[in-house]
Amino acid sequence: MSTSGIPFREVPYLPLKLDVDRRPDGTIYLNNGQPLKAHPPHMLAPLVKWAAEAPERIWLAERVPEDPASEGWREMTYGDGLDRVRRLAQAFIDAGAGPDAPVMILASNSIDNALIMYAAMWAGSPVVPVTPAYALLSEDFARLKYIDQLTEPKIIYVEDGAVYQRGLDGMGVGDRLVIYSRREPKGCDSAQIGRFAKEPTRAVDDAYAALAPDTVAKYMLTSGSTGEPKAVINLHGMVAANAKMIRSVWDEERLDAICGGPQVMCNFLPWSHTYGAHSILHNMLDWGGTLYIDNGAPTPARLPEMIRSLTEIATTQHTTVPAAWAALATELERNDALAETFFKRLVSMAYGGAAMGQDIYERIQAVAVRVTGERISLSAGYGATETSPTASNVHWPNDTMGLIGLPLPGNTFKLVPNAQKLELRVKGVNVTPGYFRNAERTLEAFDDEGFYRLGDAVRFVDPDHPEKGLAFDGRTAEEFKLASGTWVSAGTVRVQAVAATGGALSDAVVCGLNEDAICLLGFLNEAWCQRLVGEALPLAELAHHPKVIAAVRDGLQAYNAKNPMPSARIARILLQETPPQADAGEITEKGYMNQSRTLDLRKADVERLYAGSLSDAVIVIAK
C-alpha cells in the first residue's frame, strides 16, 4: 500500500541550498549552499572532548565476546575509553609506532577493535583494517598476503589468536608482534591486549599534539572486485571533516531535543569497510553518541542476532545496506515487538552501498505508519572509500528510492557529459590524495582539475529543478552491450526488476554480455516466499514452487510492460536454489551482491539461460 500523504516525523534539516554552475560544454558544477561546520583537525579530538564533557556517557556497548548468547551488554564510557586508548597508545609508542609502522587489524567489530584502532592512530601509526574473510575463509590467503606485502604492517591485532591462527601462519607473521584479546596465537611474538597496555607518559601527550589534518590515519582497502585491493590513503582531516559534512545539513540541537538526548545507533556494518568505520563508528564518536555493536547481519545464520539487538535497543538513527533493509522489512511486518522498539525513537533512516527498490521502502513505511501514525524519512547516502565515505545525501524528507541526493558542504560535484549520460566526479576536503604505493592508479583516478572519478553516472530527478536532487544512473563500468550493440545499464535493470516482484526476490544478477537478450539469476527472499506458500520450505523447493514462480513471472511481466525496449526488457530468469555465498565472494561483508564474481561462479546457470533448449527451471517472461 502507498503511504504517500501521511506526514513525516519531524526531521530537523537545515534549509536546502544549492549553487549550480553550468558551463558551455555541458559540464555542471554543484555546491551545497550551507557552510561546512567547524571540524576538529584529527580523529582523536572527539574522544578527548567527550571524555571531558560527558565521561559517564556510554560510548560503545557489545555482547560479552566470550558468551554472545548472554543477556545484556558490556558497556564502555567515554571516560574509560579515553583512559584505555591512552594506555594502549603508550604501548604502541614503546613498540615503535609511527608513520612507517602500520598496524593491521584482523577482527570483527568489538570494543577492543575500536580501542586498538584509535590507540594506534593516536600513536601516529596508520591503521590497516582487513576483512576477516581474507584470513578465515581463504584457502591460499592470496589477498591477505598481497595486503601484507603492500602495507608492511609492523604490528598485527587479532581478536582471537586461535581463530586467526591459519591466517597468521598463511601471511607469514615472522617476528612481528601480534596483539590478541582471547586465546594466544602460536609461533609468534604475542601480547594480550590488557597486558600490552602501559601507564601513559608525556610521550602520549606529545604524540597527540603531533597529529594533524594531513597525518595518515588509515589505509582503507577497496573490495578488489576488479583486481587486487587498493589501499586508499585516508588522512585524519578527511574523516574528521566528513563527520561534520554530514552534520552541516542538520539542526543538531533540535535533533537532540526531538530524540530526548544524545544519538544512539545499533549497527553491524564492518569496520574493515569505510561505511561502517566512518559513517557509523567515527560519526557516533564525533557526535558524542552511543553505538551498540550488533553481531548480526542480513544472512540466514546471523539475521536472528540482528533482529534480537534491534528489538532491545531503541535507536535514534538507523543506516545500513539495502540487503539488511530488505531482511528487516520482512521481520518488521511479522514481529510487533521489533516494530515497537525500532520506531520508538527513530528520527532518520538511511541506506548506502547499493541502490534500493521502492517496494522495500513502502513495506517499511506501512509498518511505521501502523505503529506510529507517521512516516519516517528513509534517505540515501552516497560516496566511496576514496571520499571517506559520504559525498552526498538526501537531506530533506524523502519518499523516493534511488536518489543520491545533493553534495554535502565541503565538496564539489562535477557532472561531465559522457555519451548520453552525466559522469560524476568529486573534489573536496573528504577526498583521498590517492592510493598507497600505486602512483599509476592514483594518476588515473583524477582528472586535470583534480576531481576524483567515481565511475558512476547520475541524472537530475527534474532537470528544470536541480534542487530536487540527483539519481543514480548506473555504473559506467557496469554497463554492457547485447549482441545487437544495445547498451544495458545493469544496475538500473537489477533494482527495478527486483522491486517489481514485490518482495519475492531479494536480489538478482543481470546477464547478457554479447547475448541476444537480458536474463537474470534471481535470488529469492526466503522468508517472504515461505509466507507466500504457507510453509517453511527450503530454498531448493521454493525455487520450483508454482506460487513463487507465478509471483516472480507476474512481477517481471509487469516490469516488461513498463520497460519494453531491448535495453531493459527481461527475457528469462533462473531462480537460484542456494543463496549467494559470502565465503566464495558472491556477497560482500556489507551484504550486497558482487555481480561479476557471482557471474563467474554460476557460469553453468548463465549458460542454461541462453541454451538452445531451455530447461523447465528457466522461467520465460512475456514481453
VOGU-3710 file (C-alpha; in Angstrom, 3 decimals, decimal comma):
1> mstsgipfre> 0,000/0,000/0,000  1,153/3,559/-0,635  1,751/5,740/2,407  2,110/8,989/0,458  0,251/11,876/2,039  0,844/10,710/5,607  3,041/13,266/7,417  6,675/12,595/8,256  8,010/12,549/11,783  9,958/15,794/12,160
11> vpylplkldv> 13,458/15,728/10,692  15,392/18,921/11,585  17,193/19,506/8,304  18,528/22,976/7,636  17,059/24,872/4,650  18,091/23,346/1,343  20,547/25,437/-0,660  22,279/24,606/-3,934  24,706/26,516/-6,163  24,646/25,417/-9,822
21> drrpdgtiyl> 27,302/26,424/-12,363  26,576/25,308/-15,943  29,410/25,550/-18,485  29,064/25,897/-22,292  30,484/22,392/-22,880  27,676/20,858/-20,812  29,748/20,332/-17,655  27,843/21,179/-14,463  29,371/22,046/-11,090  27,246/21,660/-7,941
31> nngqplkahp> 27,945/23,045/-4,463  25,892/22,971/-1,279  24,960/26,465/-0,190  25,239/25,644/3,507  28,695/26,255/5,054  30,808/23,365/6,329  30,695/23,441/10,124  33,948/23,710/12,044  35,563/20,316/12,469  38,472/19,001/14,560
41> phmlaplvkw> 41,892/18,558/12,966  42,060/14,820/13,556  40,064/11,753/14,591  41,176/11,608/18,233  39,919/15,058/19,205  36,255/13,964/19,656  37,269/11,261/22,140  39,153/13,808/24,236  36,232/16,245/24,000  33,520/13,834/25,105
51> aaeaperiwl> 35,643/12,233/27,816  35,934/15,717/29,332  32,322/16,823/28,794  30,430/13,553/29,349  32,805/11,000/30,912  29,998/8,729/32,183  28,117/8,585/28,891  28,273/5,204/27,138  30,460/5,301/24,041  30,392/1,637/22,992
61> aervpedpas> 28,473/-1,465/24,047  28,792/-5,097/22,959  27,580/-8,560/23,804  30,039/-10,367/26,072  32,501/-11,758/23,471  33,073/-14,957/25,456  29,313/-15,630/25,529  27,422/-13,850/22,711  24,197/-15,583/23,716  24,233/-13,930/27,148
71> egwremtygd> 21,702/-11,305/28,130  22,694/-7,675/28,462  25,538/-5,600/27,112  29,099/-4,860/28,182  29,418/-1,071/28,176  32,343/1,339/27,996  32,046/5,026/28,842  33,848/7,883/27,152  35,963/8,432/30,257  37,069/4,813/30,441
81> gldrvrrlaq> 37,552/4,703/26,681  39,972/7,628/26,704  41,933/6,108/29,573  42,306/2,767/27,784  43,206/4,392/24,452  45,948/6,434/26,125  47,395/3,323/27,804  47,423/1,419/24,533  48,886/4,420/22,716  51,819/4,377/25,154
91> afidagagpd> 52,377/0,703/24,422  52,305/1,345/20,672  54,826/4,169/21,085  57,123/1,879/23,055  56,758/-0,748/20,302  57,971/1,693/17,657  54,732/3,186/16,345  54,877/5,879/13,697  54,003/6,711/10,093  56,216/3,895/8,783
101> apvmilasns> 54,840/1,301/11,225  51,251/0,472/10,213  49,027/-1,640/12,458  46,917/-4,312/10,756  43,561/-5,199/12,333  42,112/-8,657/11,676  38,924/-8,651/13,723  35,179/-8,295/13,693  33,604/-5,248/15,337  34,244/-5,067/19,081
111> idnalimyaa> 35,248/-2,693/21,845  38,817/-3,997/21,722  38,898/-3,442/17,960  37,915/0,216/18,456  40,462/0,713/21,231  43,293/-0,707/19,130  42,214/1,376/16,127  42,122/4,719/17,932  45,195/3,994/20,058  47,319/3,124/17,025
121> mwagspvvpv> 46,210/6,312/15,271  46,919/8,305/18,448  50,477/6,925/18,401  50,888/8,021/14,783  50,616/4,620/13,088  48,338/4,207/10,061  45,721/1,510/10,657  45,075/-1,207/8,062  41,639/-2,771/8,756  41,334/-6,054/6,842
131> tpayallsed> 38,178/-8,007/6,071  38,257/-11,080/8,375  37,212/-13,299/5,469  40,669/-12,893/3,925  42,114/-14,687/6,948  39,240/-17,009/7,891  37,707/-18,240/4,633  40,527/-18,152/2,119  42,389/-21,318/1,181  45,562/-19,715/-0,176
141> farlkyidql> 45,472/-16,344/1,672  46,466/-14,644/-1,592  44,757/-11,353/-0,827  45,897/-11,316/2,788  49,483/-11,830/1,678  49,119/-9,171/-1,012  47,836/-6,613/1,537  50,594/-7,584/3,964  53,277/-7,042/1,321  51,710/-3,766/0,156
151> tepkiiyved> 51,271/-2,084/3,546  54,018/-3,846/5,562  52,355/-3,654/8,992  54,759/-3,767/11,931  52,093/-4,895/14,429  49,014/-7,081/13,927  45,905/-7,282/16,084  43,567/-10,299/16,131  40,591/-10,690/18,435  41,097/-14,435/18,875
161> gavyqrgldg> 44,525/-15,969/18,321  43,200/-19,480/17,807  40,559/-18,425/15,286  43,060/-16,415/13,223  45,967/-18,863/13,584  45,688/-20,137/9,997  45,658/-16,611/8,635  48,648/-15,557/10,699  50,563/-18,611/9,533  49,470/-18,078/5,942
171> mgvgdrlviy> 50,675/-14,496/5,759  53,967/-15,287/7,474  53,994/-13,151/10,617  57,638/-13,859/11,410  58,971/-11,951/14,395  56,323/-9,209/14,266  54,235/-8,504/17,354  50,702/-9,916/17,421  48,263/-8,405/19,934  45,245/-10,512/20,811
181> srrepkgcds> 42,172/-10,292/23,046  41,449/-14,003/23,552  43,465/-17,215/23,168  47,127/-16,704/22,452  48,320/-17,424/18,892  51,179/-19,889/18,452  54,558/-19,463/16,849  54,880/-15,679/17,102  55,736/-12,856/19,473  52,403/-12,008/21,095
191> aqigrfakep> 50,840/-9,895/23,833  47,352/-9,971/25,335  45,712/-6,552/24,929  45,285/-5,953/28,657  48,918/-6,767/29,407  50,134/-4,837/26,359  48,740/-1,541/27,733  51,057/0,686/29,791  50,882/3,702/32,076  50,825/6,832/29,880
201> travddayaa> 53,802/9,179/29,903  54,478/12,586/28,368  55,132/10,762/25,100  51,366/10,144/24,742  50,613/13,865/25,001  53,396/14,646/22,520  52,016/12,103/20,044  48,567/13,655/20,328  49,982/17,137/19,748  51,771/15,903/16,616
211> lapdtvakym> 48,543/14,741/14,907  47,498/16,987/12,029  44,897/17,009/9,232  47,454/15,608/6,769  48,576/12,777/9,082  47,730/9,392/7,560  45,035/7,752/9,702  44,324/4,583/7,730  44,911/2,613/4,595  41,347/1,550/3,778
221> ltsgstgepk> 41,144/-1,327/1,327  38,838/-1,409/-1,662  36,817/-4,583/-2,229  39,089/-5,778/-5,022  36,145/-6,926/-7,176  38,040/-5,907/-10,335  41,548/-6,904/-9,248  43,771/-6,765/-6,195  42,539/-4,463/-3,396  43,881/-0,921/-3,477
231> avinlhgmva> 44,995/0,795/-0,269  43,163/4,120/-0,151  45,029/6,756/1,846  42,673/8,191/4,480  44,009/11,311/6,189  42,827/12,390/9,638  41,457/15,628/8,193  39,403/13,776/5,569  37,497/11,633/8,058  37,223/14,381/10,689
241> anakmirsvw> 35,740/16,747/8,113  33,374/14,144/6,682  31,653/13,683/10,041  30,875/17,397/10,099  29,909/17,476/6,412  27,008/15,187/7,239  26,038/17,258/10,270  26,274/20,549/8,355  22,797/19,928/6,896  21,227/19,219/10,332
251> deerldaicg> 19,969/21,454/13,120  21,829/19,393/15,713  20,351/20,979/18,823  16,842/20,456/17,517  17,643/16,844/16,622  18,885/16,035/20,131  15,785/17,691/21,560  13,493/15,569/19,369  15,395/12,402/20,323  15,424/13,263/24,011
261> gpqvmcnflp> 19,203/13,093/24,338  22,352/12,042/22,510  22,208/9,892/19,391  22,009/6,103/19,650  22,762/3,550/16,955  22,830/-0,267/16,826  24,745/-1,426/13,795  26,597/-4,401/12,270  28,382/-2,760/9,304  32,009/-3,947/9,460
271> wshtygahsi> 34,769/-1,522/10,369  37,037/-3,041/7,742  34,948/-1,021/5,273  34,621/2,746/5,129  30,826/2,720/5,600  30,934/1,016/8,994  34,236/2,505/10,153  33,448/6,132/9,353  29,715/6,657/8,732  28,887/4,619/11,835
281> lhnmldwggt> 31,738/4,213/14,330  33,531/7,524/13,876  30,428/9,614/13,256  28,910/8,413/16,514  32,153/9,245/18,328  32,235/12,694/16,748  28,599/13,225/17,749  29,172/12,031/21,309  26,604/9,300/20,799  26,325/5,662/21,848
291> lyidngaptp> 26,976/2,767/19,476  25,691/-0,721/20,264  27,787/-3,215/18,323  25,454/-5,648/16,572  26,860/-9,147/15,955  24,132/-9,877/13,424  23,923/-9,389/9,650  21,403/-9,951/6,828  22,451/-13,569/6,288  20,409/-16,634/7,279
301> arlpemirsl> 22,835/-17,546/10,052  23,214/-14,067/11,560  19,811/-12,465/10,922  18,293/-13,679/14,240  21,037/-11,867/16,167  20,462/-8,662/14,175  16,748/-8,802/14,996  17,495/-9,599/18,642  19,665/-6,494/19,004  17,247/-4,164/17,232
311> teiattqhtt> 14,392/-5,478/19,368  16,310/-4,496/22,517  17,831/-1,133/21,529  15,663/1,869/20,644  17,864/3,785/18,208  17,550/7,386/17,060  19,069/6,750/13,622  19,449/3,619/11,547  21,557/3,350/8,421  22,513/0,149/6,649
321> vpaawaalat> 22,778/-1,556/3,267  19,707/-2,447/1,141  20,124/-6,176/1,807  19,681/-5,508/5,525  16,675/-3,248/4,922  15,062/-5,986/2,800  15,501/-8,542/5,575  14,365/-6,048/8,197  11,195/-5,208/6,229  10,037/-8,814/6,416
331> elerndalae> 10,806/-9,048/10,141  9,071/-5,745/10,937  5,932/-6,967/9,185  5,658/-10,031/11,400  7,311/-9,011/14,678  5,321/-6,430/16,666  7,898/-6,232/19,474  10,637/-5,384/16,971  8,468/-2,760/15,274  7,542/-1,066/18,550
341> tffkrlvsma> 11,170/-0,747/19,654  12,564/0,085/16,241  10,273/3,041/15,535  10,025/4,316/19,121  12,785/6,987/18,975  13,761/6,779/15,324  14,078/10,111/13,517  16,084/9,188/10,453  16,624/6,072/8,320  19,179/5,809/5,516
351> yggaamgqdi> 20,837/3,363/3,174  24,049/3,247/1,174  26,444/0,860/-0,521  23,965/-0,073/-3,276  20,633/1,010/-4,743  17,365/0,045/-3,047  13,949/-0,653/-4,518  10,808/1,386/-3,853  8,952/-1,732/-2,700  11,182/-2,127/0,355
361> yeriqavavr> 10,537/1,499/1,298  6,768/1,087/1,031  6,753/-2,043/3,183  8,831/-0,373/5,917  6,689/2,761/5,874  3,497/0,740/6,089  4,733/-0,710/9,385  5,936/2,698/10,607  2,510/4,201/9,933  0,751/1,285/11,631
371> vtgerislsa> 2,935/1,620/14,742  3,412/5,406/14,994  0,871/7,036/12,685  3,770/8,783/10,920  6,198/8,158/8,118  9,904/8,291/8,920  12,228/9,634/6,261  14,299/6,927/4,555  17,006/8,584/2,530  20,272/7,631/0,865
381> gygatetspt> 23,893/8,483/1,307  26,413/8,208/-1,488  30,172/8,027/-1,685  33,175/5,734/-1,841  36,182/4,564/0,122  38,020/7,403/-1,611  35,570/10,015/-0,217  35,806/8,796/3,408  32,931/7,968/2,587  29,918/10,307/2,244
391> asnvhwpndt> 29,988/12,824/-0,591  26,247/13,454/-0,865  22,971/12,515/0,737  19,271/13,239/0,641  18,961/15,963/3,268  15,235/16,536/3,073  12,205/14,360/3,988  12,249/11,716/1,301  9,958/9,027/-0,086  11,731/8,194/-3,354
401> mgliglplpg> 14,340/5,470/-3,548  17,235/5,555/-5,993  18,322/9,106/-5,198  21,839/10,025/-4,135  20,765/13,495/-3,033  22,978/16,529/-3,431  26,599/17,263/-2,483  27,323/17,939/1,155  29,081/21,118/2,324  32,818/20,697/1,868
411> ntfklvpnaq> 32,942/19,095/-1,571  32,039/19,980/-5,150  30,356/17,734/-7,711  31,385/17,879/-11,350  28,958/16,333/-13,853  30,664/15,633/-17,161  28,727/14,692/-20,329  29,639/11,129/-21,320  27,684/9,736/-24,276  24,038/10,078/-23,201
421> klelrvkgvn> 24,818/10,323/-19,502  26,466/12,538/-16,895  29,585/11,089/-15,315  30,062/12,096/-11,676  33,342/13,402/-10,259  34,079/14,997/-6,880  36,676/17,202/-5,197  36,753/18,309/-1,553  38,154/18,056/1,947  36,950/14,447/2,220
431> vtpgyfrnae> 38,674/13,135/-0,910  41,784/10,937/-0,740  45,119/12,146/-2,098  45,491/8,739/-3,763  46,446/5,088/-3,397  49,332/3,932/-1,227  52,313/2,813/-3,326  50,299/2,977/-6,552  51,162/6,156/-8,452  49,745/4,844/-11,731
441> rtleafddeg> 46,249/4,163/-10,365  46,343/7,449/-8,461  47,045/9,357/-11,671  44,220/7,550/-13,486  41,755/8,301/-10,670  41,804/12,098/-11,044  41,048/14,429/-13,938  43,056/17,504/-14,935  41,161/19,661/-12,417  41,872/17,286/-9,527
451> fyrlgdavrf> 38,365/15,795/-9,407  38,148/12,140/-8,371  36,437/9,919/-10,958  33,805/7,887/-9,126  32,901/5,713/-12,095  29,168/6,368/-11,700  26,625/8,107/-13,868  23,896/10,325/-12,419  20,885/12,244/-13,650  18,739/15,047/-12,290
461> vdpdhpekgl> 15,382/13,888/-10,955  13,969/17,037/-12,544  16,392/18,832/-14,931  14,426/22,057/-14,533  14,662/21,872/-10,735  18,135/20,566/-9,792  17,377/21,142/-6,104  15,198/18,008/-6,244  18,399/16,020/-6,318  20,383/13,515/-8,319
471> afdgrtaeef> 19,536/9,905/-9,013  21,953/7,066/-9,626  22,107/6,275/-13,356  24,306/3,188/-13,365  27,991/2,350/-13,129  29,887/3,477/-16,204  31,868/0,235/-15,873  28,738/-1,814/-15,102  27,113/-1,226/-18,461  27,447/-3,819/-21,192
481> klasgtwvsa> 26,312/-4,380/-24,759  23,963/-7,033/-26,069  24,916/-8,815/-29,303  22,837/-6,212/-31,154  25,084/-3,425/-29,857  22,371/-2,170/-27,464  23,742/-0,804/-24,193  22,303/-2,204/-20,946  22,550/-0,421/-17,573  22,807/-3,471/-15,337
491> gtvrvqavaa> 22,411/-1,521/-12,090  19,178/0,115/-13,199  17,690/-3,140/-14,523  18,589/-5,014/-11,344  16,992/-2,552/-8,931  13,794/-2,057/-10,937  13,345/-5,757/-11,664  13,775/-6,798/-8,037  11,341/-4,086/-6,939  8,774/-5,225/-9,499
501> tggalsdavv> 8,446/-8,647/-7,841  7,000/-7,048/-4,711  9,281/-8,859/-2,289  9,682/-12,266/-3,926  13,253/-11,511/-5,000  15,863/-10,224/-2,602  18,440/-9,623/-5,339  19,395/-10,522/-8,886  22,386/-10,722/-11,191  21,939/-9,243/-14,661
511> cglnedaicl> 23,248/-11,329/-17,575  23,525/-10,650/-21,300  27,012/-9,565/-22,347  27,198/-10,231/-26,109  23,943/-12,222/-25,913  20,627/-11,654/-27,655  18,619/-10,589/-24,571  18,759/-9,701/-20,899  18,322/-12,560/-18,445  18,531/-12,774/-14,655
521> lgflneawcq> 19,826/-15,081/-11,988  17,222/-14,497/-9,273  17,774/-14,832/-5,526  14,617/-15,392/-3,501  13,561/-13,611/-0,322  13,236/-16,832/1,644  11,051/-15,536/4,479  8,694/-13,690/2,111  8,311/-16,719/-0,136  7,675/-19,031/2,809
531> rlvgealpla> 4,833/-16,751/3,884  3,500/-16,782/0,317  3,349/-20,583/0,112  2,255/-21,018/3,718  5,018/-23,339/4,895  8,723/-23,200/5,777  10,087/-24,840/2,643  13,829/-24,687/1,873  15,103/-22,517/-0,974  15,619/-25,506/-3,252
541> elahhpkvia> 11,877/-26,235/-3,103  10,735/-22,611/-3,104  12,593/-22,042/-6,380  10,238/-24,562/-8,059  7,006/-23,782/-6,203  4,157/-22,684/-8,525  3,138/-19,756/-6,298  6,686/-18,406/-6,147  7,186/-18,823/-9,889  3,897/-17,054/-10,538
551> avrdglqayn> 4,827/-14,139/-8,271  8,175/-13,689/-9,985  6,767/-14,103/-13,504  3,861/-11,714/-12,887  6,151/-9,080/-11,393  8,657/-9,239/-14,235  5,912/-9,215/-16,863  4,611/-6,013/-15,285  8,187/-4,687/-15,360  8,467/-5,533/-19,079
561> aknpmpsari> 5,210/-3,743/-19,805  6,797/-0,578/-18,420  10,209/-1,276/-19,980  9,588/-2,676/-23,474  12,890/-1,604/-25,046  15,612/-4,243/-25,598  17,949/-2,261/-23,327  15,738/-3,076/-20,323  13,342/-5,889/-21,223  13,949/-9,185/-19,395
571> arillqetpp> 13,624/-12,384/-21,393  14,195/-15,125/-18,829  15,081/-15,755/-15,188  16,523/-18,750/-13,370  15,736/-18,860/-9,658  18,690/-19,951/-7,562  18,363/-22,900/-5,203  21,202/-21,634/-3,000  21,697/-18,153/-1,541  24,729/-16,041/-2,504
581> qadageitek> 27,805/-17,438/-0,769  29,805/-14,928/1,256  32,760/-17,258/1,665  33,019/-17,573/-2,123  32,919/-13,815/-2,605  29,401/-13,652/-4,066  28,209/-11,374/-1,300  30,378/-8,775/0,355  30,784/-8,254/4,078  28,442/-5,267/3,797
591> gymnqsrtld> 25,745/-7,542/2,407  25,451/-6,617/-1,276  25,971/-8,735/-4,378  29,299/-8,904/-6,159  27,836/-9,168/-9,657  30,980/-10,115/-11,570  32,062/-12,737/-9,040  28,614/-14,345/-8,998  28,515/-14,500/-12,792  31,865/-16,285/-12,771
601> lrkadverly> 30,898/-18,811/-10,107  27,452/-19,553/-11,566  28,595/-19,712/-15,163  26,744/-23,017/-15,710  23,432/-21,399/-14,708  24,110/-18,446/-17,005  24,665/-20,913/-19,845  21,292/-22,556/-19,055  19,600/-19,184/-19,579  20,997/-18,972/-23,125
611> agslsdaviv> 20,890/-22,651/-24,120  19,186/-23,576/-27,368  16,866/-25,912/-25,477  15,651/-24,358/-22,233  15,241/-26,462/-19,103  11,964/-26,467/-17,207  13,571/-24,428/-14,428  14,096/-21,422/-16,693  11,145/-19,028/-16,391  10,285/-17,264/-19,648
621> iak> 8,947/-13,733/-19,192  6,386/-12,399/-21,656  7,159/-9,202/-23,497
//
